[in-house]
Amino acid sequence: MLTSKPSWVAVMTYPNAETLVAEHFRDNIPAIEYYLPMIAGKDKRFKKNPLQEKPMFPCYIFARINNRQIYQTRTTCGVVYIVSSAHSIIEVPERDIEAVRRFEASQRKFHIHESSLLTKGAEAIVTEGEFAGMRGRLVKGCKDGNFCVSINVMNMSFVVKLRRNELRPAKAVDTTTDIADIYYK
């Protein structure tokens, strides 16, 4: 539970709205302290300059807020919700933010593997598109960051390729664990 002392929280944004939310946090009165870790990544849309800065955690930004800034944070343009469990906002430990800062500052190549959230065999819920609201099992992760999901309907299994931002884990995940999903290549 948040108190008058500021704590780090994870804020989910709409797809590709992380920088927009960061701008709004900066321009708010009073400003909301935020952290948007960025990494260099390939973007197939830009053939001339394939390496682009992109958010390390797509659809998420970290904010350091207190209990008086909850409403201001939730109503910021581009914010979907503040990550919570059982109606209680989950605080991100300072050591996890520091670990992410160290990875971001590192000159080594790394990528993020969301093994604790979406792995082969895990149950997922489709959040967008024509299959929104349907549950399925992840058959495999594809090279391009997409997932193949098996959706059972009338004793038949339909395997559909979906983007990462169209899925969420079906079961609540403990987000207070250390950042062990980031590893070096």
N, C-alpha and C positions, 0 to 999 in steps of 0.2 A: 504494500500500500504506500502510495506516495505521501510524503510529508512536506513541510515548508522548506526542507533542505532539498536542493535540486538533485535529481538522479537521472541517469541515462535510461532511455526507453527506446524501443524499436517502433518505428512508425511505418505502416504500409502505405504506399502511394499507388496511384493508378499507373499502369505500364508507361514507361518512358517519361514520367512526371517528376522524377527525383530532383532534377536541377531546378525545376519550376517551384517545387515545395521548398527547396533550400533558399531560393530567392525570396519567397514569401516569408519564411522564417526570419531571414535577415532584415526584411523591410517592415516586419510587424513592430508595433509599439506597445509594450517593450519588445525588443528583439528576442527571439527564441534561439538559444545556443544550439547549434546542430553540428553534425559530423556526417559528411557524405564521402566515404572512401571510394576512390577511383582507381581503376587499373587500365593499362593499355591493352586493347583487345582488337581482334580482327572484326571488321564490319564489312560484310560482303556487298553492301549497297554502294560502297565507295571504292571503286577499282583502282583509282590513282593513288589514294592514300589509305590502304587497308587497315592501318593501325590507328585506332581512335581511342580517346579516353572514354571509358564507360563505367557506370557504377559497379563496384565490387559485388554488391548485393542487389540485384535487380528488384525494383519495386519496394525498396526499403531505404530509409534514412534514419539516423540516430538523432535523438533530441535530448537535451539535458533540461528537464523541466521539474517544477515543483507542483504541489497539488492545486495551486491557484492558476496554473497555466494549462491544465488539462483541456478545458473548453476551447481556449484559444488555439491549441494544437489541433484538436479534432476538427475544428471548423475552418482550418486553413485550406485554401483552394488546392486540390490535388491529393489531399489526404483521404485514405479509405478508412483506416482505423489505427488506434494505438494497440500494439500487441498486448493481449491480456489473457487471463485464464480465470474462469469462474468469477467474472466480474471484477477482477483485481488486476490492475496494470502490472505487468512483469518488468521489473527493473533489470537492466543489463549491467552486470558488474563492471566496475571501472577497469579491472584487470583484462576483461575481454575487449574493451574499447582500446586499451593500450596495446594489446596483442594485434588487433587489426591495424592500428597506426604503424606498428613495426613492420607488418607485412606490406603495407602500402608504401612505406619508405624504402623497403628493400629493393635492391637492384636485381635480385634473382627472379627468374621466371617461375611463376606458379599459376595454378588454376584452382578454382573452388569446386569441390565435389560435395554435393548435398546428400551425402549418404545417409544421414540421420533422418532426412525428411522423405525423400522419394527414391526408393531403391526397388530393384526387381522384386516382385511379389508383394510390395506394399499396396495397401488400399488407398485410392485417391478419389477425390471428388472433382468433377469438371466444373469450373466456375464461369466459363465464358463460352460463347458460340452456340451452335445448334444443339450441343450435347450438355449444356449447362444443367447442373443439378444431378446428373447421372453419376453413379459410383462405378468404379472399375478397378482392376488390378494392373499394376505396371508390369508389362511383359519385358521391356528392355528400355534402356536409355539410348538414344541415337547420338551419333557423333556431333550433330549440329546443335545439341542442347535440347532437342525435342524428345518426347517420350512416346512409346507405343503403349497404348492402354487397351486392355481387354475388357469390354463391357458386355455383360451377360443380359440378354433379353430373350424371354421365352425359350429357355434352355439352349440358346445359341450364343456363341461368343463372337463378338465383332471386335476386331483389332483396329484401332484408329490411331493415327499419328497426331499428337497434339503438342502445342508449344508449352514451355514451362510455365508461362504466366496464365495459362488456361487451367492449371491444376493446383490443388492444395492437398496436403495430406489429410486423410479421413480422420485420423486420431490426433488428439492434441499432443504436441511435442514439448518437452521440457526445454525451454529456451535459455535456462540459466546455466546450462552446462558449458564447459570451456569450449573454445573454438577449436575443435579437433578435426573439423571437416575441411580445413584449409591445409593443403600440403604442397610440397615442392615437387616439380617435375624432375 
